[in-house]
Amino acid sequence: MTAGDSGALRLRPPKRSIDRRARAWWWTQWALTLTPVLLALGVLAWLIAPARPWLLLSLAVVAIAGVPAAVLLPIWWYHVHRWEVTGDAVYTRTGHFWQEWRVAPMSRIQTVDTRRGPLERLFGLSTVTVTTASAKGAVEIPGLDHALAADLVEQLTRTTQATPGDAT
């Protein structure tokens, strides 16, 4: 959107949410991180009697902090992550603990890519990366349905090719 008289793009909340499956994707990432740590601490506590109190304390701390974080943070992240594409720009709001709002004008877009890690493929998701002529770096839209991500990349490619400017 334009800002009226100045013609500049405004930083505003994007309208679209990411795919609901992103929560399960993030929960699985947490589980794959926490489970080995909890198992290792438990096994070590069982095997090493002199260190057992400290290992059990470590296990309890990791479980008490990690399990609620693993359950609640993906729900929060799902509500934070937003995106939108207009004829003028790509708008994103991302972040886990610190939120980042970005606007990438079409005339500044250099490349558009799709990334799908093994877990993303398992959940049918993709991450779209919009590289711009910005020192801040690329704009990422994680947690999109794979078909939607492919359509979005095609749309952005067509729009940026039709947008005047040299993306620098």
matplotlib code that plots the C-alpha trace (Angstrom):
import matplotlib.pyplot as plt

x = [0.0, 1.1, 1.3, -0.7, 1.2, 4.7, 4.3, 6.3, 5.3, 4.0, 5.0, 1.7, 0.4, 0.3, -3.2, -2.5, -1.5, 0.8, -0.5, -1.9, 0.4, 3.3, 2.5, 2.9, 6.1, 7.5, 6.2, 8.1, 11.3, 11.0, 10.4, 13.3, 15.5, 14.2, 13.7, 17.4, 18.5, 16.0, 16.8, 20.5, 20.2, 17.9, 20.2, 23.3, 21.5, 20.7, 24.3, 26.4, 25.3, 27.7, 26.4, 22.8, 21.5, 23.0, 21.9, 18.3, 18.3, 19.4, 16.7, 14.1, 15.2, 15.2, 11.8, 10.2, 11.4, 11.5, 8.2, 5.9, 8.0, 7.7, 4.0, 3.2, 5.7, 4.6, 1.1, 2.4, 4.6, 1.6, -0.2, 2.8, 3.9, 1.9, 2.5, 0.9, 1.8, 0.4, 1.1, 3.7, 5.4, 5.9, 4.9, 6.0, 5.9, 8.0, 9.9, 10.1, 10.9, 11.6, 9.2, 10.4, 8.2, 9.5, 8.4, 10.1, 9.1, 8.7, 11.3, 13.9, 13.3, 16.2, 15.4, 12.6, 13.3, 11.6, 13.1, 11.7, 13.6, 12.8, 10.3, 8.7, 8.2, 6.7, 4.1, 3.6, 5.1, 7.6, 9.6, 9.6, 12.7, 12.6, 16.1, 16.2, 18.7, 18.7, 21.5, 19.1, 19.0, 16.3, 12.6, 11.4, 7.8, 8.0, 5.2, 3.3, 1.5, 3.8, 1.3, 0.6, 4.4, 4.9, 2.1, 3.5, 7.0, 5.5, 3.4, 6.3, 8.6, 6.0, 5.4, 9.0, 9.8, 7.0, 8.1, 10.5, 13.7, 17.0, 16.5, 19.6]
y = [0.0, 3.5, 6.1, 8.6, 11.8, 10.5, 7.3, 5.4, 1.9, 1.7, -0.8, -2.5, -5.8, -8.4, -10.0, -13.7, -16.4, -19.3, -22.8, -24.4, -27.4, -25.2, -25.7, -29.5, -28.8, -26.7, -29.2, -32.0, -29.9, -29.3, -33.0, -34.0, -31.7, -32.3, -36.1, -37.0, -34.6, -35.9, -39.6, -38.9, -37.3, -40.1, -42.9, -41.1, -40.6, -44.3, -45.4, -43.0, -43.2, -40.6, -37.9, -39.1, -36.1, -33.5, -35.4, -35.8, -32.1, -31.3, -33.6, -31.9, -28.4, -29.3, -31.0, -28.2, -25.5, -27.4, -29.2, -26.2, -24.1, -26.9, -27.0, -23.3, -21.5, -23.0, -21.8, -18.3, -18.4, -19.4, -16.2, -14.0, -15.2, -13.3, -12.5, -10.7, -9.9, -6.9, -5.4, -3.1, -5.2, -8.4, -7.8, -10.2, -10.4, -13.1, -13.9, -16.3, -14.0, -10.8, -9.8, -8.5, -6.7, -6.3, -4.7, -5.7, -3.5, -5.3, -3.1, -4.3, -8.1, -9.9, -13.6, -15.7, -19.2, -22.1, -24.3, -27.6, -29.5, -33.1, -32.1, -29.5, -32.1, -34.5, -31.8, -30.6, -27.2, -24.9, -21.7, -18.9, -16.7, -13.3, -11.9, -8.2, -5.4, -4.8, -4.9, -6.5, -9.7, -11.9, -11.9, -15.4, -16.7, -20.0, -22.5, -22.2, -25.0, -26.4, -25.7, -22.2, -21.5, -22.7, -20.4, -17.5, -17.9, -17.9, -14.9, -13.0, -13.9, -12.6, -9.4, -8.6, -9.1, -6.7, -4.1, -1.4, -0.9, -2.8, -4.2, -2.4]
z = [0.0, -0.6, 2.1, 0.1, -0.6, -0.1, -2.2, 0.4, 1.6, 5.2, 7.8, 8.7, 10.0, 7.3, 6.8, 6.1, 8.6, 7.9, 7.5, 10.7, 10.2, 11.1, 14.8, 14.4, 12.5, 15.4, 18.0, 16.2, 16.1, 19.8, 20.4, 18.3, 20.4, 23.9, 23.7, 23.2, 25.9, 28.4, 27.5, 27.8, 31.2, 32.4, 31.2, 32.6, 36.0, 36.0, 35.1, 37.2, 40.8, 42.2, 39.7, 40.0, 42.1, 39.7, 36.6, 37.9, 38.9, 35.3, 33.9, 36.0, 35.0, 31.3, 31.6, 33.7, 31.3, 28.0, 27.9, 28.5, 26.1, 23.5, 23.9, 24.2, 22.0, 18.7, 19.5, 20.1, 17.0, 14.9, 16.0, 15.5, 12.0, 9.3, 5.7, 2.7, -0.9, -2.6, -6.0, -4.3, -1.7, 0.4, 4.1, 6.8, 10.6, 12.1, 15.2, 18.1, 21.1, 19.2, 16.5, 13.2, 10.7, 7.2, 4.0, 0.7, -2.2, -5.5, -7.1, -4.6, -4.9, -6.5, -6.1, -4.8, -3.5, -1.8, 0.9, 2.2, 4.9, 5.7, 8.5, 6.2, 3.5, 6.1, 7.0, 3.4, 4.2, 2.6, 3.4, 0.8, 0.8, -0.8, -1.4, -1.6, -2.2, 1.6, 4.1, 6.5, 4.4, 2.9, 4.0, 4.9, 5.0, 6.9, 7.3, 4.0, 2.3, -0.4, -3.3, -2.0, -1.7, -5.3, -6.5, -4.5, -6.0, -9.4, -8.7, -7.2, -10.1, -12.6, -10.6, -10.0, -13.7, -14.6, -12.0, -13.3, -11.4, -11.1, -7.5, -6.2]

ax = plt.figure().add_subplot(projection="3d")
ax.plot(x, y, z, "-o")
ax.set_aspect("equal")
plt.show()
